[in-house]
Amino acid sequence: MARGWNRYSFTRRQSIGMALFGAVALVSAVAFGPSPAVAHHGWAWTTGGNIELTGEIVETRLGNPHGILVVDVEGERWTVEVGQPWRNERAGVKEGDLAPGVEIRAIGEPASDGAEKRLKAERFYLGDTEYILYPGRD
């Protein structure tokens, strides 16, 4: 068999360089942890159990990656995450429904850090109308 270069042949210098790069990447990932966007994504930050909040919407920021409501719940400000625009629309939410001054009853999973007043809504009610953001999730 002829000796020569193949795609698995690396010089000693290349091997050391790749090992050094890998070590630096690993140390950086451990030292600095995931970015807030990565840590926040999905349901990993929640408790896994549901609670119910009722309050008045104070501030609304709808859009991607998901909508955010600031809700006054008995004098405490809670951040309530609702769905992405397509999910809210699928649930029947219309423009102007989630506006400051509107009373909302939200059911969903709170942040596992009890000091963080944040809820990922699975469903919510405006008056008697139910909006189910995540069907089958309870």
C-alpha positions in Angstrom: 0.0 0.0 0.0 1.4 3.3 -1.0 2.3 5.7 1.8 1.1 9.2 1.5 -1.4 11.7 2.7 -4.9 10.7 3.6 -7.7 12.7 5.2 -6.9 11.2 8.6 -3.2 12.2 8.6 -2.3 15.2 10.7 1.1 16.6 11.6 2.1 16.7 15.2 1.7 20.5 15.1 -1.8 20.3 13.7 -2.8 17.7 16.4 -1.5 20.0 19.2 -3.3 23.0 17.7 -6.6 21.1 17.5 -6.2 19.8 21.1 -5.4 23.3 22.3 -8.4 24.8 20.5 -10.7 22.1 22.0 -9.4 22.7 25.5 -9.9 26.5 25.2 -13.5 25.9 23.9 -14.3 23.5 26.7 -12.9 25.8 29.4 -14.7 28.8 28.0 -18.0 26.9 27.9 -17.6 25.8 31.5 -16.4 29.2 32.8 -18.9 31.4 31.1 -21.9 29.0 30.9 -24.6 29.1 28.4 -25.8 32.5 27.1 -29.0 33.8 28.6 -30.8 33.0 25.4 -29.7 29.4 25.5 -30.4 29.0 29.2 -33.8 30.6 28.8 -35.1 28.6 25.9 -37.8 26.0 26.3 -39.2 24.9 29.6 -36.0 23.9 31.4 -36.1 27.0 33.6 -39.6 26.2 35.0 -40.7 24.0 37.9 -42.7 21.6 35.9 -45.8 22.3 38.0 -48.6 24.7 37.3 -49.8 27.7 39.2 -52.5 30.3 38.5 -52.0 34.1 38.5 -54.7 36.8 38.2 -53.8 40.4 37.6 -53.8 43.4 35.4 -51.6 43.7 32.4 -49.2 46.7 32.9 -47.0 46.3 29.8 -47.0 44.2 26.6 -44.2 43.2 24.3 -45.5 40.8 21.7 -43.3 39.2 19.0 -40.6 36.7 18.6 -39.3 34.6 20.2 -42.4 34.9 22.4 -44.7 37.5 23.8 -44.0 39.1 27.2 -46.6 40.6 29.5 -45.8 42.4 32.7 -48.7 41.7 35.0 -49.5 43.4 38.4 -50.5 40.5 40.7 -51.6 42.0 44.1 -48.8 44.6 44.0 -46.1 42.3 42.6 -44.9 42.6 39.1 -44.8 39.2 37.3 -43.4 38.5 33.8 -45.8 36.2 32.0 -44.5 34.6 28.8 -47.2 33.9 26.2 -46.6 32.3 22.8 -44.9 33.2 19.6 -47.1 35.3 17.3 -48.2 32.2 15.4 -49.1 30.3 18.6 -51.1 33.3 20.0 -52.9 33.6 16.7 -53.7 29.9 16.6 -55.1 30.2 20.2 -57.5 32.9 19.0 -55.7 36.0 20.4 -56.4 39.1 18.3 -54.5 42.3 18.1 -55.3 44.5 21.1 -56.5 41.6 23.3 -53.3 41.6 25.4 -53.2 45.3 26.3 -52.4 47.3 29.4 -55.4 47.6 31.7 -56.8 44.2 30.7 -57.3 41.6 33.5 -55.7 38.2 32.8 -55.8 34.9 34.6 -52.8 32.9 33.5 -52.1 29.2 34.2 -48.6 27.8 33.6 -45.3 26.9 35.0 -43.3 29.3 37.2 -39.6 29.8 37.2 -37.8 27.2 39.4 -36.0 30.2 41.0 -38.7 31.3 43.4 -37.2 34.8 43.6 -37.9 35.3 39.9 -41.5 36.3 39.3 -41.9 34.7 35.9 -44.5 32.4 34.5 -44.6 30.5 31.2 -48.3 30.5 30.3 -49.8 27.3 29.0 -53.2 28.9 28.8 -54.9 32.1 29.9 -58.3 33.7 30.3 -59.5 37.1 29.3 -62.9 37.4 31.0 -64.6 34.1 30.3 -62.7 33.4 27.1 -60.0 30.7 27.3 -56.9 30.8 25.1 -55.0 27.6 25.0 -51.4 28.2 23.9 -50.0 24.6 24.5 -52.8 22.1 23.9 -52.4 18.9 25.9 -49.8 20.4 28.3 -50.9 20.5 31.9 
